[in-house]
Amino acid sequence: MQTVWLTGAEWLAVLRIGLGLWWLESWRHKDRKGWFERGTGIAWAAEVAGRHRWPAVGKGFDAVVAPRPRLMAYVVVYAELALGLGLVAGLLTPVALVGGLLLNLLYLVLMIHDWAEQGQNAMMALISLVALFAMSWQTWSLDHAIGLFL
């Protein structure tokens, strides 16, 4: 493989780190006080799930998220932080990539009517797949430095 400026493995690390920065930005711009104290994020998601074109989405939301809105707010917000930190540092990278892929797919299904969100989540999921199957933790990662996932 020929590349410009960096090696192929280094470009994959750039892609992984960029995805991590995207997750960190998602975490940074959240109104955490609104999510944790007023329940704004889960309330918005409940409205979206309630009018979803696929009834299974609303039923799943009612079964899993609605009974525990405060816990789920913390799970969503801190999952985004953990994904971002894991991908930027390259720590437990395959776990972070799979977790991010699953979260993006959940977001994609929930927000099926929002084209902007679909584009963002589809691209983040694609980057996760490429970074996972190309084993992007082989360069510039704590996983590589400590010998994990060789």
Secondary structure, DSSP 8 states (H G I E B T S, - for coil): ---SSS-HHHHHHHHHHHHHHHHHHHHHTS-HHIIIII-HHHHHHHHHHHT-SSHHHHHHHHHHTTT-HHHHHHHHHHHHHHHHHHHHHTSSHHHHHHHHHHHHHHHHHHTTT-HHHHHHHHHHHHHHHHHHHTTGGGSSSHHHHHT---
